[in-house]
Amino acid sequence: MGVMRIGHVNLKVMDMDAALRHYERVLGLKETHRDADGNVYLKCWDEWDKYSLILTPSDSAGIRHVAYKVERDADLDELKARIEAYGTPAEMLPEGSMPAIGRLLKFNLPSGHEMRLYAHKEFVGTDVGSLNPDPWPDDVRGSAAHWLDHVLLMCEFDPERGVNRVEDNTRFMKTCLDFYLSEQLMVGPGHKLPVATWLFRSSTPHDIAFVGGPRNGLHHIAFFLDDWSDVLKSADVMAKNKVKIDVAPTRHGITRGTTIYFFDPSGNRNETFAGLGYLAQPDRPVTTWTEDEIGRAIFYHSGELNEAFTTVYT
């Protein structure tokens, strides 16, 4: 019962044509739908639901909502009751409120980020099919991202005022949605204050993460690649397309994943993330990183944290 995996992210973009060139040419997504409001829907080649990314025309960048898929439609009613009992308002949107999707449970995290849950989305299949499939399609473009992997949300963090939306969101996700904590970064006296957390419902190190900052927002959305060589190829693709690279290819200490960070034309940070890192299981001990090792935790190779990495976001 309950949440299975990430379903889609809805991003705001300021130039739709430029955004589409980026997500199609650089990451390899394909457009699957457009609606009357100008929203464009895309999917990766290895995803079977109709879309995982929605681009919305806007005067600013950032995230509108993130959605996760649950196992059964009845789960939505059970989770709505649990969320409301926690003290958080929740609204059930009828089937058809979004294209190709069933009922939606809509609510806000303690940080204010909008989240939606759903059970049904139109099935279109992967680009290689499900019967005797090839390992990859011949017409894949750019970085050839397999699927939308996770999202990292920035949450207001001000210990002097007693504000820690990282801790609030983490408690909500564990209590209401049965997410498990895989890793945490602790700061302050005795390393007792969580400033960043990574949580999962599938078998990857994280399906969502929260990091403390001066305001709520979006840090990045991540797309999965197979391995380190694909991360390097992804960097080549970005260089060829003159994409603004934020962090060159490296490894995380947290999650053990290999990574490259870059920006779409509106300034939304993307990541191509490779490697399983480890098998996340409910009984796996939580990995804890302390403030004195924050450099290695984020960027294992250099051991140094670029301040802009946690202060520049949409």
C-alpha positions as CSV (number, residue, x, y, z in Angstrom):
1,M,0.0,0.0,0.0
2,G,1.0,3.6,-0.6
3,V,3.7,5.5,-2.5
4,M,5.7,3.5,-5.0
5,R,7.9,6.0,-6.8
6,I,8.2,9.5,-8.2
7,G,5.7,10.2,-11.0
8,H,6.4,13.6,-12.4
9,V,7.6,17.2,-11.7
10,N,6.0,20.3,-13.0
11,L,8.5,23.1,-13.7
12,K,8.0,26.7,-14.6
13,V,10.0,27.9,-17.6
14,M,10.4,31.4,-19.1
15,D,11.1,30.4,-22.7
16,M,9.3,27.3,-23.9
17,D,11.2,26.8,-27.1
18,A,14.5,27.1,-25.4
19,A,13.3,24.7,-22.6
20,L,12.2,22.1,-25.1
21,R,15.5,22.3,-27.0
22,H,17.2,21.7,-23.7
23,Y,15.1,18.8,-22.4
24,E,14.9,17.1,-25.8
25,R,18.3,17.7,-27.2
26,V,20.4,17.6,-24.1
27,L,18.6,15.1,-21.9
28,G,16.8,13.1,-24.6
29,L,13.2,13.4,-23.5
30,K,10.3,13.3,-26.0
31,E,7.2,15.4,-26.1
32,T,4.0,13.4,-25.6
33,H,1.3,16.0,-25.1
34,R,0.3,19.7,-25.1
35,D,-2.7,21.2,-23.5
36,A,-4.8,24.3,-24.1
37,D,-2.9,26.2,-21.4
38,G,0.4,25.9,-23.1
39,N,1.8,23.2,-20.8
40,V,4.1,20.7,-22.6
41,Y,4.4,17.1,-21.3
42,L,7.5,14.9,-21.8
43,K,8.9,11.5,-20.9
44,C,12.2,9.6,-21.0
45,W,12.8,6.6,-23.2
46,D,12.8,4.1,-20.4
47,E,9.6,5.3,-18.7
48,W,6.2,3.6,-19.4
49,D,3.8,6.3,-18.2
50,K,2.8,9.1,-20.5
51,Y,4.9,11.8,-18.9
52,S,7.3,12.6,-16.1
53,L,8.1,16.2,-16.8
54,I,5.6,19.1,-17.3
55,L,6.9,22.4,-18.5
56,T,4.6,25.4,-17.8
57,P,5.2,28.8,-19.4
58,S,5.8,31.4,-16.7
59,D,7.5,34.7,-16.0
60,S,9.8,33.0,-13.4
61,A,11.5,29.6,-12.9
62,G,10.9,27.1,-10.2
63,I,8.7,24.2,-9.3
64,R,4.9,24.1,-9.3
65,H,4.4,20.6,-7.9
66,V,6.0,17.2,-7.6
67,A,3.8,14.0,-7.9
68,Y,4.3,10.5,-6.7
69,K,2.5,7.4,-7.8
70,V,0.7,5.1,-5.3
71,E,-0.1,1.5,-5.8
72,R,-3.9,1.5,-5.7
73,D,-6.6,4.1,-6.2
74,A,-7.9,3.2,-2.7
75,D,-4.6,4.3,-1.2
76,L,-5.5,7.9,-2.0
77,D,-8.4,7.8,0.3
78,E,-6.4,6.2,3.1
79,L,-3.5,8.7,2.7
80,K,-5.9,11.6,2.6
81,A,-7.3,10.6,6.0
82,R,-3.9,10.1,7.4
83,I,-2.6,13.5,6.1
84,E,-5.7,15.3,7.5
85,A,-5.4,13.6,10.8
86,Y,-1.8,14.9,10.9
87,G,-3.3,18.4,10.7
88,T,-2.5,19.1,7.0
89,P,-5.4,20.1,4.6
90,A,-5.7,17.8,1.6
91,E,-7.9,18.0,-1.5
92,M,-9.0,15.2,-3.8
93,L,-9.0,16.4,-7.4
94,P,-11.3,14.4,-9.8
95,E,-10.1,12.3,-12.7
96,G,-9.3,14.5,-15.7
97,S,-7.9,17.4,-13.6
98,M,-4.7,16.7,-15.4
99,P,-4.2,15.0,-18.8
100,A,-4.1,11.2,-18.9
101,I,-4.3,10.9,-15.2
102,G,-6.8,9.6,-12.6
103,R,-7.8,11.1,-9.3
104,L,-5.2,13.3,-7.6
105,L,-4.6,13.9,-3.9
106,K,-3.3,17.5,-3.5
107,F,-1.6,18.9,-0.4
108,N,1.3,21.0,0.7
109,L,4.4,19.9,2.7
110,P,5.2,21.8,5.9
111,S,7.7,23.8,3.8
112,G,4.8,24.9,1.5
113,H,5.9,22.8,-1.5
114,E,2.9,21.4,-3.4
115,M,2.8,17.6,-3.7
116,R,0.3,15.4,-5.5
117,L,-0.4,11.7,-5.3
118,Y,-2.1,9.6,-8.0
119,A,-2.6,5.9,-8.8
120,H,-3.4,5.9,-12.6
121,K,-1.6,7.6,-15.5
122,E,-2.0,6.6,-19.2
123,F,0.4,3.7,-20.0
124,V,2.3,4.3,-23.3
125,G,5.2,1.9,-22.8
126,T,9.0,2.3,-23.1
127,D,10.7,3.1,-26.4
128,V,12.0,-0.4,-26.6
129,G,8.8,-2.2,-25.6
130,S,8.3,-5.1,-23.2
131,L,8.6,-8.0,-25.6
132,N,12.2,-9.1,-26.4
133,P,13.4,-5.5,-26.0
134,D,16.7,-4.1,-27.1
135,P,18.8,-2.5,-24.3
136,W,18.3,1.0,-25.7
137,P,16.5,2.6,-28.7
138,D,18.3,3.6,-31.8
139,D,16.8,7.2,-32.0
140,V,17.7,8.3,-28.4
141,R,19.2,11.8,-28.2
142,G,21.7,13.6,-26.1
143,S,22.4,12.2,-22.6
144,A,19.7,9.5,-23.2
145,A,18.3,9.8,-19.6
146,H,16.5,6.7,-18.6
147,W,13.9,8.2,-16.2
148,L,13.2,11.0,-13.8
149,D,15.0,9.8,-10.6
150,H,14.4,12.2,-7.8
151,V,13.8,15.8,-6.7
152,L,15.7,17.8,-4.1
153,L,13.7,20.6,-2.4
154,M,15.2,23.5,-0.5
155,C,13.6,24.2,2.8
156,E,13.7,27.2,5.1
157,F,16.3,26.6,7.8
158,D,16.9,29.2,10.5
159,P,17.9,27.6,13.9
160,E,18.0,31.0,15.6
161,R,14.3,31.5,14.9
162,G,13.6,27.8,15.6
163,V,12.6,27.2,12.0
164,N,13.7,23.9,10.4
165,R,11.5,22.8,7.5
166,V,13.9,20.0,6.7
167,E,13.0,18.4,10.0
168,D,9.3,19.2,9.6
169,N,9.2,17.8,6.0
170,T,11.1,14.6,7.0
171,R,8.7,13.9,9.9
172,F,5.7,14.4,7.6
173,M,7.0,12.1,4.9
174,K,7.8,9.4,7.4
175,T,4.6,9.7,9.4
176,C,2.0,10.3,6.7
177,L,3.6,8.7,3.5
178,D,5.7,5.9,5.1
179,F,9.0,7.1,3.5
180,Y,12.2,5.8,5.0
181,L,15.3,7.8,5.9
182,S,18.4,6.7,4.2
183,E,20.9,9.4,5.0
184,Q,21.1,12.6,7.0
185,L,23.5,15.5,7.4
186,M,23.6,16.8,11.0
187,V,24.9,20.1,12.3
188,G,25.0,22.1,15.5
189,P,26.1,21.2,19.0
190,G,26.4,17.4,19.3
191,H,25.4,17.0,15.7
192,K,21.7,17.0,16.7
193,L,20.1,19.2,14.1
194,P,19.2,17.8,10.6
195,V,20.1,20.2,7.9
196,A,19.6,17.8,5.0
197,T,17.8,14.4,4.7
198,W,17.4,11.8,1.9
199,L,14.3,9.6,1.9
200,F,13.1,6.7,-0.2
201,R,10.1,4.5,-1.0
202,S,11.6,2.5,-3.8
203,S,15.0,0.8,-3.7
204,T,17.2,3.7,-4.6
205,P,19.1,5.8,-2.0
206,H,16.5,8.6,-2.4
207,D,13.2,9.4,-4.1
208,I,13.2,12.8,-2.5
209,A,15.6,15.0,-0.5
210,F,15.4,18.1,1.6
211,V,18.2,20.6,2.2
212,G,18.1,23.7,4.5
213,G,18.5,27.1,3.0
214,P,17.4,30.7,3.4
215,R,14.1,30.1,1.6
216,N,11.9,27.4,0.2
217,G,12.4,26.4,-3.4
218,L,13.7,23.9,-5.9
219,H,17.4,22.8,-5.8
220,H,17.3,20.3,-8.6
221,I,15.5,17.5,-10.5
222,A,17.6,14.5,-11.4
223,F,17.6,12.1,-14.3
224,F,19.0,8.6,-14.1
225,L,21.9,7.3,-16.3
226,D,23.6,3.9,-16.2
227,D,27.1,4.6,-15.1
228,W,30.1,6.9,-14.8
229,S,30.9,6.8,-18.6
230,D,27.4,8.0,-19.3
231,V,27.9,10.9,-16.8
232,L,31.0,11.9,-18.8
233,K,29.2,11.6,-22.1
234,S,26.4,13.8,-20.6
235,A,29.0,16.5,-19.9
236,D,30.2,16.3,-23.5
237,V,26.6,16.7,-24.7
238,M,26.2,19.8,-22.5
239,A,29.5,21.3,-23.7
240,K,28.4,20.8,-27.3
241,N,25.1,22.5,-26.6
242,K,26.7,25.3,-24.5
243,V,24.7,24.4,-21.4
244,K,25.7,26.2,-18.2
245,I,27.4,23.5,-16.0
246,D,27.2,24.1,-12.3
247,V,29.3,21.2,-11.0
248,A,31.5,19.2,-13.3
249,P,31.4,15.3,-13.1
250,T,32.2,14.0,-9.7
251,R,31.0,11.6,-7.0
252,H,28.7,12.2,-4.0
253,G,29.7,10.8,-0.6
254,I,26.0,10.8,0.3
255,T,24.2,8.2,-1.9
256,R,27.6,7.2,-3.5
257,G,26.1,8.4,-6.8
258,T,28.2,9.9,-9.7
259,T,26.8,13.2,-10.9
260,I,26.9,16.4,-12.9
261,Y,24.8,19.5,-12.2
262,F,23.7,22.0,-14.8
263,F,21.0,24.5,-15.5
264,D,18.1,24.6,-18.0
265,P,17.7,27.9,-19.9
266,S,15.4,29.3,-17.2
267,G,17.8,28.6,-14.4
268,N,16.2,25.4,-13.0
269,R,19.0,23.2,-11.9
270,N,19.2,19.6,-13.4
271,E,21.3,16.6,-12.5
272,T,22.3,13.5,-14.4
273,F,22.8,10.9,-11.7
274,A,24.3,7.5,-12.2
275,G,24.7,4.3,-10.2
276,L,22.5,2.6,-7.7
277,G,24.9,3.6,-4.9
278,Y,23.4,1.0,-2.6
279,L,20.2,-1.0,-2.2
280,A,17.9,1.0,0.0
281,Q,15.8,-1.3,2.2
282,P,13.5,-0.4,5.2
283,D,15.8,-2.1,7.7
284,R,19.0,-0.5,6.4
285,P,20.8,1.6,9.1
286,V,20.6,5.3,8.5
287,T,23.8,6.8,7.3
288,T,24.8,10.0,9.2
289,W,27.2,12.7,8.0
290,T,28.4,15.4,10.4
291,E,29.0,19.1,9.8
292,D,32.8,18.7,9.8
293,E,32.6,16.3,6.8
294,I,30.0,18.3,4.8
295,G,32.5,18.8,1.9
296,R,33.1,15.1,1.4
297,A,29.5,14.3,2.0
298,I,28.4,16.4,-1.0
299,F,31.4,16.3,-3.3
300,Y,33.6,13.3,-2.3
301,H,36.5,13.9,-4.7
302,S,37.3,17.5,-3.8
303,G,36.0,17.5,-0.3
304,E,35.0,21.1,-0.8
305,L,31.5,22.6,-0.9
306,N,30.8,25.4,-3.2
307,E,28.7,27.9,-1.3
308,A,26.6,28.8,-4.4
309,F,25.5,25.1,-4.5
310,T,23.1,25.7,-1.6
311,T,22.4,29.4,-2.0
312,V,21.6,29.6,-5.8
313,Y,18.3,27.9,-6.6
314,T,14.8,28.6,-8.0
